[in-house]
Amino acid sequence: MGILSRASYVVRSKLNALLNRAEDPTETLDYSYEQMRDELQDVKQGIADLTTQKKRLEIQKRRLEENVEKHNEQAREAVRQDRDDLARQALEKKQAKMNQIEELETQIADLQSTQENLVEKKNELQNRIEEFRTKKETMKARYEAAEASSRVSEAMTGVGDEMEDVSRAIERAEERTDEMEARSEAMDELVDTGAFEDALSDKDQIDRQLESGRTSAEVDSELETLKAEMGDSGAESAASTSSADADVDAAAEDDATDVDVDVDDAEVEAELEELKDDEN
């Protein structure tokens, strides 16, 4: 097989595949039905033309028959007038017209036979068209039902063209998300290890650890100082609280003493009054 033949074969195969994918069975059935109806219309038109031609021949035949009758009357009149020559001419014309009538009758019979055949074929074709129309509608209904079922199945299983695009989009989104998560974790790890500080600073790992130790020592020292200050403040507060409590206790003792003295004086006065009454 030559190069051109192979190229032509490949092109035809590609075109055939494209046509198969682009072909809609319902449209093909409708087109076939319309073609059959066009053929039926052509047959009907042919029958109408044939019938018209037959009617023309029948009209021509009637006119010839009228002429035959006319020539027959002419011949009779010529005989009554003893004009045999005219009678002969009239009979000759009559015979010619009758020959034409016979030819027309033959043609009319042929047209009639052809018309009957065409009418029979027209009826047969019309019946076939009606049967095809019923099958066409049935096939269209089945195809549409199958197509709808296929679309639903593809949507449910995710094997359709649109679902394939959606699946690919989801896969790409997942890949991008995984990539971004991995990148974020890597950035966090680099920050924790100080890789970014290494790139931006001239300090090495030892300098950073020493600086961290100094910072920790300073924090510890400040914490101890703060604790000491808090301790002194607590002692002073406790001393103030003890002094205040002592003052309160002393005041209470004085009040108690005053109460006792007052009670003793009253008793003394009462006893003195009793003594005075006894004396009296």
C-alpha positions in Angstrom: 0.0 0.0 0.0 1.5 3.3 -1.1 1.8 6.4 1.1 -1.1 8.2 -0.6 -3.3 5.1 -0.2 -2.5 4.8 3.4 -3.1 8.5 4.0 -6.4 8.3 2.2 -7.4 5.2 4.3 -6.5 6.9 7.5 -8.4 10.0 6.6 -11.5 8.0 5.7 -11.3 6.0 8.9 -11.0 9.2 10.9 -13.9 10.8 9.1 -16.0 7.6 9.6 -15.2 7.7 13.3 -16.2 11.3 13.5 -19.4 10.7 11.6 -20.3 7.8 13.9 -19.8 9.9 17.0 -21.8 12.8 15.5 -24.6 10.7 14.1 -27.9 11.0 15.9 -30.1 7.9 15.3 -33.3 9.8 15.8 -32.3 12.4 13.2 -31.3 9.6 10.8 -34.7 8.0 11.3 -36.5 11.3 10.7 -34.5 11.9 7.6 -35.2 8.5 6.2 -38.9 8.9 6.9 -38.9 12.3 5.1 -37.1 10.7 2.1 -39.7 8.0 1.9 -42.5 10.5 2.1 -40.8 12.5 -0.7 -40.7 9.3 -2.8 -44.4 8.7 -2.1 -45.1 12.2 -3.2 -43.2 11.7 -6.4 -45.2 8.5 -7.1 -48.5 10.4 -6.5 -47.3 13.1 -8.8 -46.4 10.5 -11.4 -49.9 9.0 -11.1 -51.5 12.4 -11.5 -49.4 13.2 -14.6 -50.2 9.8 -16.1 -53.9 10.2 -15.4 -53.8 13.7 -17.0 -52.2 12.2 -20.1 -54.8 9.5 -20.2 -57.6 12.0 -19.9 -56.1 14.0 -22.8 -56.1 10.9 -25.0 -59.7 10.1 -24.0 -60.7 13.6 -25.0 -58.9 13.2 -28.3 -60.6 9.9 -28.8 -64.1 11.4 -28.2 -63.3 14.1 -30.8 -62.2 11.5 -33.3 -65.4 9.5 -32.6 -67.4 12.7 -33.3 -65.5 13.2 -36.5 -66.2 9.5 -37.5 -69.9 10.1 -37.0 -69.7 13.3 -39.0 -67.9 11.6 -41.9 -70.5 8.9 -41.7 -73.3 11.4 -42.1 -71.4 13.1 -44.9 -71.1 9.8 -46.8 -74.8 9.1 -46.4 -75.7 12.6 -47.7 -73.3 12.3 -50.6 -75.0 8.9 -51.5 -78.4 10.5 -51.4 -77.1 13.2 -53.8 -75.5 10.6 -56.0 -72.1 12.0 -55.2 -70.1 8.8 -54.9 -66.8 10.7 -55.1 -67.7 12.8 -52.0 -69.1 9.7 -50.2 -65.8 7.9 -50.9 -63.8 10.9 -49.5 -66.0 11.0 -46.4 -65.6 7.2 -45.9 -61.8 7.4 -46.3 -61.6 10.2 -43.7 -63.9 8.1 -41.5 -61.5 5.1 -41.8 -58.5 7.2 -41.0 -60.2 8.5 -37.9 -61.2 5.0 -36.8 -57.5 3.9 -37.2 -56.5 6.8 -35.0 -59.1 5.8 -32.5 -57.8 2.3 -32.3 -54.3 3.6 -31.7 -55.6 5.9 -29.0 -57.5 3.1 -27.4 -54.3 1.0 -27.3 -52.4 3.9 -25.7 -55.2 4.6 -23.2 -55.2 0.9 -22.2 -51.5 1.0 -21.7 -51.8 4.1 -19.6 -54.6 2.6 -17.6 -52.5 -0.5 -16.9 -49.5 1.7 -15.9 -51.8 3.8 -13.7 -53.2 0.8 -11.9 -49.6 -0.5 -11.3 -48.5 2.8 -9.9 -51.6 3.1 -7.7 -50.8 -0.4 -6.3 -47.2 0.5 -5.7 -48.3 3.8 -4.2 -50.5 2.0 -1.8 -47.8 -0.5 -0.9 -45.3 2.3 -0.4 -47.7 4.2 1.7 -48.3 1.1 3.9 -44.5 0.6 4.3 -44.2 4.3 5.2 -46.8 3.9 7.9 -45.1 0.8 9.2 -41.7 2.6 9.2 -43.2 5.6 11.0 -44.5 3.3 13.8 -41.1 1.6 14.0 -39.4 5.0 13.9 -41.3 6.4 16.8 -40.7 3.2 18.7 -37.0 3.3 18.0 -36.8 7.0 18.9 -38.6 6.4 22.2 -36.3 3.5 23.0 -33.2 5.5 22.0 -34.2 8.5 24.1 -35.0 6.2 27.1 -31.6 4.5 26.7 -29.8 7.8 26.3 -31.5 9.2 29.5 -30.6 6.0 31.4 -27.0 6.1 30.1 -26.7 9.7 31.3 -28.1 8.9 34.7 -25.7 5.9 35.0 -22.7 7.9 33.9 -23.6 10.6 36.4 -24.0 8.0 39.2 -20.8 6.2 38.3 -18.8 9.3 37.3 -17.7 7.9 33.9 -19.3 10.6 31.8 -17.4 13.4 30.1 -18.5 16.1 32.6 -18.0 13.8 35.6 -14.5 13.0 34.3 -13.8 16.7 34.2 -15.1 17.1 37.7 -13.0 14.2 38.9 -9.9 15.6 37.3 -10.6 19.0 38.9 -11.0 17.3 42.3 -7.7 15.4 41.8 -5.9 18.6 40.8 -7.3 20.4 43.8 -6.2 17.6 46.1 -2.8 17.6 44.6 -2.5 21.4 45.0 -3.8 21.1 48.6 -1.3 18.4 49.5 1.5 20.4 47.9 0.5 23.6 49.8 0.2 21.7 53.1 3.6 20.1 52.6 5.1 23.5 51.7 3.6 25.0 54.8 5.0 22.2 57.0 8.4 22.6 55.4 8.4 26.4 56.0 7.5 25.8 59.7 10.3 23.3 60.0 12.8 25.7 58.4 11.7 28.4 60.8 12.0 26.1 63.8 15.5 25.0 62.8 16.6 28.6 62.1 17.3 28.0 58.4 15.8 31.3 57.5 17.8 33.1 60.2 20.9 31.5 58.9 20.2 33.1 55.5 19.4 36.5 57.0 22.1 36.7 59.8 25.8 36.2 60.1 25.5 34.3 63.4 26.0 30.6 63.5 24.3 28.0 65.7 26.7 28.3 68.6 26.2 32.1 68.7 22.5 31.6 68.8 22.7 29.0 71.6 25.0 31.3 73.7 22.7 34.2 73.2 19.8 32.1 74.2 21.7 31.0 77.4 22.5 34.6 78.3 18.9 35.6 77.8 17.7 32.7 80.0 20.2 33.7 82.7 19.1 37.3 82.6 15.4 36.2 82.9 16.3 33.9 85.9 18.2 36.7 87.6 15.3 39.2 87.1 12.9 36.5 88.5 15.0 36.1 91.6 15.1 39.8 92.1 11.3 40.0 91.8 10.9 37.2 94.2 13.2 38.9 96.8 11.3 42.2 96.4 8.0 40.4 96.9 9.4 38.7 100.0 10.5 42.0 101.7 7.1 43.5 101.0 5.4 40.5 102.6 7.5 40.7 105.8 6.7 44.4 106.3 3.1 43.7 105.7 3.1 41.0 108.3 4.8 43.2 110.9 2.3 45.9 110.4 -0.5 43.4 110.8 1.0 42.1 114.1 1.4 45.6 115.6 -2.2 46.5 114.7 -3.4 43.3 116.4 -1.4 44.1 119.6 -3.0 47.5 119.8 -6.4 46.0 119.5 -5.7 43.5 122.3 -4.5 46.3 124.7 -7.5 48.4 124.1 -9.7 45.4 124.8 -7.9 44.7 128.2 -8.3 48.3 129.2 -12.0 48.2 128.6 -12.3 45.1 130.6 -10.5 46.7 133.6 -12.8 49.7 133.4 -15.9 47.5 133.5 -14.6 45.6 136.6 -13.9 48.8 138.5 -17.4 50.1 137.8 -18.9 46.8 139.1 -16.9 46.9 142.4 -18.0 50.5 143.2 -21.7 49.6 142.8 -21.3 46.8 145.2 -19.5 48.9 147.7 -22.3 51.5 147.5 -24.9 48.9 148.0 -23.2 47.4 150.9 -22.7 50.9 152.4 -26.4 51.6 152.1 -27.2 48.3 153.9 -25.0 49.2 156.7 -26.7 52.6 157.1 -30.1 50.9 157.2 -28.9 48.5 159.9 -27.6 51.4 162.0 -30.8 53.2 161.7 
